[in-house]
Amino acid sequence: MRLLALVPSIYDKNPSQRYRIEQWEPHLRTLGVEITYRPFDDEALNAVIYQPGQTAKKVDLILRALARRARGMREVRGF
């Protein structure tokens, strides 16, 4: 079984995501479940999102992330 995980953050960066999904991946893999992660943010957005200022850069990176997520929605049927 293939599972598409639409997650907020890149792998191993979000405690909530690690607790709810990532920690179960090894066990699920033994049961035949393959998880593909599609995070909303990327390295660039993750580096600036919680820093003060840089509003224009944040807006640009968030718009790029929204476009990436919209393009990625075409993948859903394969999972």
Backbone bond lengths (Angstrom), bond angles and torsions (degrees), N, CA, C in turn:
res aa  C-N    CA-C-N  psi(-1)  N-CA   C-N-CA  omega(-1)  CA-C   N-CA-C  phi
1 M - - - 1.448 - - 1.528 107.83 -
2 R 1.298 114.78 136.23 1.462 120.73 176.81 1.520 108.89 -105.68
3 L 1.334 115.55 131.72 1.453 121.67 -178.06 1.527 108.88 -121.86
4 L 1.312 116.52 128.89 1.461 121.77 176.55 1.518 107.93 -99.14
5 A 1.329 116.40 118.99 1.464 121.66 179.92 1.527 108.86 -102.96
6 L 1.317 116.40 106.68 1.463 121.81 175.07 1.520 106.23 -85.65
7 V 1.312 115.56 100.70 1.462 121.87 -171.82 1.530 110.74 -113.78
8 P 1.323 117.58 158.59 1.461 120.20 -177.50 1.519 114.17 -75.42
9 S 1.325 117.76 -31.50 1.462 120.43 -170.87 1.515 112.25 -127.29
10 I 1.339 114.95 163.46 1.452 119.68 175.99 1.532 109.12 -65.62
11 Y 1.300 116.74 158.40 1.458 123.27 -173.74 1.527 111.22 -54.99
12 D 1.316 115.78 135.50 1.461 125.26 174.83 1.532 114.07 65.63
13 K 1.322 118.02 28.04 1.464 121.39 178.08 1.521 113.14 -117.32
14 N 1.321 118.24 -17.23 1.451 122.07 -173.36 1.526 109.05 -117.98
15 P 1.346 118.35 116.12 1.461 120.26 -177.28 1.535 113.33 -57.73
16 S 1.303 117.13 -41.24 1.459 120.67 -179.32 1.525 110.96 -63.50
17 Q 1.292 115.67 -42.71 1.465 121.69 179.17 1.531 110.47 -65.27
18 R 1.324 116.67 -42.43 1.474 120.21 177.82 1.522 110.48 -61.01
19 Y 1.328 116.08 -43.84 1.461 121.08 -177.42 1.526 111.97 -66.88
20 R 1.317 117.13 -40.16 1.464 120.54 -173.08 1.533 114.55 -89.09
21 I 1.322 117.77 -27.81 1.466 118.83 -175.17 1.528 112.30 -127.27
22 E 1.317 116.06 -56.35 1.463 120.27 -169.32 1.522 113.99 -61.21
23 Q 1.320 118.11 -36.67 1.464 119.73 -178.67 1.524 112.22 -67.25
24 W 1.319 117.18 -22.52 1.465 121.19 -178.42 1.523 112.62 -89.63
25 E 1.305 117.24 -10.97 1.465 120.22 -175.09 1.530 113.49 -56.50
26 P 1.339 120.60 -47.61 1.477 118.74 179.94 1.536 112.66 -58.92
27 H 1.312 117.11 -42.00 1.470 120.38 179.34 1.530 110.98 -66.16
28 L 1.330 115.93 -44.51 1.464 119.35 179.84 1.527 111.61 -63.74
29 R 1.326 116.43 -34.95 1.467 120.31 178.91 1.523 110.30 -61.27
30 T 1.345 117.13 -38.51 1.469 119.61 178.81 1.525 111.69 -66.86
31 L 1.320 116.34 -21.26 1.470 121.25 178.02 1.528 112.03 -92.92
32 G 1.331 116.28 3.40 1.451 120.25 177.16 1.520 115.19 91.53
33 V 1.326 116.93 15.81 1.463 120.78 178.97 1.525 108.80 -99.63
34 E 1.313 115.79 123.23 1.466 122.33 178.38 1.530 108.04 -105.74
35 I 1.339 116.58 119.32 1.460 121.20 -178.34 1.526 109.80 -100.45
36 T 1.325 115.83 128.29 1.451 122.61 173.53 1.527 107.15 -111.73
37 Y 1.323 116.15 121.78 1.462 121.15 -177.98 1.524 110.28 -91.85
38 R 1.322 116.03 134.69 1.463 122.10 173.69 1.532 107.06 -127.87
39 P 1.333 116.08 90.85 1.460 119.64 -178.24 1.527 112.07 -74.93
40 F 1.325 115.08 152.42 1.460 120.38 174.86 1.523 110.00 -71.67
41 D 1.321 116.87 -46.72 1.459 118.76 -177.99 1.526 111.29 -90.60
42 D 1.314 114.73 170.83 1.454 122.07 175.42 1.528 107.01 -129.97
43 E 1.324 117.40 -176.76 1.467 120.76 -177.76 1.524 111.93 -57.87
44 A 1.332 117.42 -42.34 1.468 120.91 -177.52 1.529 111.29 -65.21
45 L 1.315 117.32 -45.53 1.464 120.91 179.49 1.520 110.46 -67.24
46 N 1.305 116.97 -41.72 1.454 121.07 179.94 1.532 111.53 -61.72
47 A 1.325 116.91 -32.23 1.461 121.09 -178.72 1.522 113.21 -72.07
48 V 1.335 118.52 -26.92 1.470 119.95 -175.04 1.521 115.16 -114.78
49 I 1.309 118.45 -15.28 1.464 119.78 -168.97 1.530 113.25 -61.07
50 Y 1.300 118.88 -35.11 1.464 120.76 -177.53 1.526 112.99 -99.82
51 Q 1.318 116.61 7.90 1.464 121.12 176.87 1.518 109.23 -89.86
52 P 1.323 117.79 148.07 1.473 119.51 177.21 1.527 111.07 -70.50
53 G 1.324 115.98 148.88 1.463 121.21 177.50 1.514 112.93 76.58
54 Q 1.314 115.78 -158.17 1.465 124.30 179.95 1.523 112.13 54.81
55 T 1.317 115.60 38.14 1.466 120.87 -174.81 1.523 112.44 -58.86
56 A 1.319 117.28 -44.72 1.469 120.09 -178.89 1.531 110.94 -61.58
57 K 1.317 116.47 -42.41 1.464 120.14 179.57 1.529 110.33 -65.11
58 K 1.332 116.66 -40.59 1.460 120.69 178.77 1.524 111.24 -63.58
59 V 1.326 116.56 -44.15 1.464 120.27 178.96 1.524 109.80 -61.07
60 D 1.322 117.29 -44.91 1.464 121.24 179.10 1.531 110.96 -60.01
61 L 1.322 116.67 -46.93 1.467 120.12 -178.23 1.528 112.25 -67.66
62 I 1.328 117.20 -35.11 1.463 120.33 177.34 1.523 110.73 -68.58
63 L 1.328 117.11 -40.22 1.468 119.88 176.42 1.523 111.06 -63.05
64 R 1.322 116.50 -38.88 1.471 120.28 176.44 1.536 110.68 -64.11
65 A 1.344 115.80 -40.19 1.460 120.15 179.19 1.529 110.80 -65.21
66 L 1.332 116.80 -39.64 1.466 120.53 177.10 1.527 110.94 -62.85
67 A 1.321 116.76 -41.97 1.466 120.57 178.43 1.524 110.51 -65.29
68 R 1.329 116.43 -41.15 1.468 120.96 178.42 1.533 110.10 -62.36
69 R 1.328 116.87 -42.09 1.467 120.74 179.70 1.531 110.40 -65.42
70 A 1.333 116.57 -41.58 1.470 120.22 179.10 1.529 110.68 -62.72
71 R 1.338 117.30 -43.44 1.459 120.16 177.26 1.528 110.85 -63.87
72 G 1.316 116.21 -38.48 1.449 121.04 -178.42 1.517 114.50 -67.69
73 M 1.313 116.59 -20.95 1.458 119.59 -179.57 1.523 112.21 -64.78
74 R 1.329 116.82 -19.21 1.471 119.94 176.24 1.518 111.50 -67.94
75 E 1.326 116.85 -19.99 1.467 121.54 -178.80 1.521 112.55 -76.98
76 V 1.296 117.81 -19.11 1.462 122.43 -170.05 1.533 112.48 -53.21
77 R 1.284 117.42 -38.65 1.467 119.90 -176.62 1.525 113.38 -62.98
78 G 1.327 117.36 -22.69 1.463 120.49 -179.95 1.519 113.75 -81.45
79 F 1.314 116.99 0.74 1.470 120.51 -177.08 1.508 110.87 -118.89
